[in-house]
């Protein structure tokens, strides 16, 4: 079953901006305004084959799992959803961070060694 969604004006504009060559895009909006759907729509638009999504709270990551299902990505797309601590530990162990799109949700709350 294919679901069609209508993006808000700001979401469609963000997708257009993501076409420009840059090291990333920053989405900022109040809660419930569609940042999650927009980020996934950008990944889809870019035809990303591997997406990593990270946040410091499991409850938020569970919402991402639901959103990924809703967006109905192609079967060949690998989506990894993990906490920031787990991602940090993987990098410390020497694992390479390899993906087409990295989504850092609520970056201002990410953990650091100083916390």
N, C-alpha and C positions, 0 to 999 in steps of 0.2 A: 504494500500500500504506500503510495507516494503522497506526501503532505506538502502543500504549497503554503509558504508563509509570505506575508507582505511586510517588508522591512519598513521601519520608520525612516523618515527623511534623513536624520542624522546617521542612521546605520548604513543606508545606501551611500551617503557621502563618505563615510569611513572606509567602505569597501573600495570606492574609487581612489581615495587617498592611498590605500595600501598598494596600489599599482605602481606608485612612484618608487624609484630605487631609494631604499633607506635601510638602516639597520633595525628598524622596528616601528611599531605604531603604538601609541598610548591611548587607551580608551578611558575616559573619565565621565561618569554620570552618577546620579543618585541611585540608590538601591531600587531594584525592580524596573529599571528603565531599558533593560535589554542588552547589557554589555556582554553577557554570556552568549546569547544568540548571535550577536554581532561578531564576536571573536570567532565563533565557529563558522559563521558565514564567510568571514575573511579567509579562514583556513580552507574552506571548500572552494572559494573563488580562486585561490592560489593553487588549487589542485594538490594540496599537501598530501604526501603519502605517509608521513610520520609526524604525529602531533604529540607533544608533551604538555600536560596541564598540571600546574602545581599550585597549592594553597597550603596554609598552615593548619587548616581545620578540616577534619573528616566530614563534618556535616555539610560544609560548602562543597567538598569534592563529591559527595553523594548527589548534590544538585547538578554537578557537571555530568555525572554518569547519566542522569535522566535527560539532560539537554542533548548529549551526544546521541542517545537513542532517538530522540525527537527529530534531530537533524538528518537522520537516515544516511550516514556516510556510506560510500561504496565499501564492499567487503574487503578490498585490498588495502584500505587505509588502516594503519596501526595507530591506535590512540592509547597513550599511557597517561594514567591519572594517578598522581602520587603526592605525598606531603613534601613540603620543602625540606624538612629534616632528612627524609629518605633520599631525596635528590642530592642534598649536600653530602651525605655519607657516601653515596655512590661515586660522586666526583672525587671525594677525598681518597677513596680506594683506587682511584686511577681510571674509573670507567669514563669513557668519552661521552659527552652530551651530544648526541647526534639526532637531529630532527629537522624537519622542514619548517615547522612552526612551534615556537615555545610560548605558552600562555602562562604568565605569572599573575595569578589572581590575588588581589589585595596585597600587592607588593609591599605596601607600607607596614604590613604586619608580619613580614617574613622574619624568621628567626636568624640570629647570628650567634657567633661563638661568644659574644659578650653578654648575651641574655642568660 
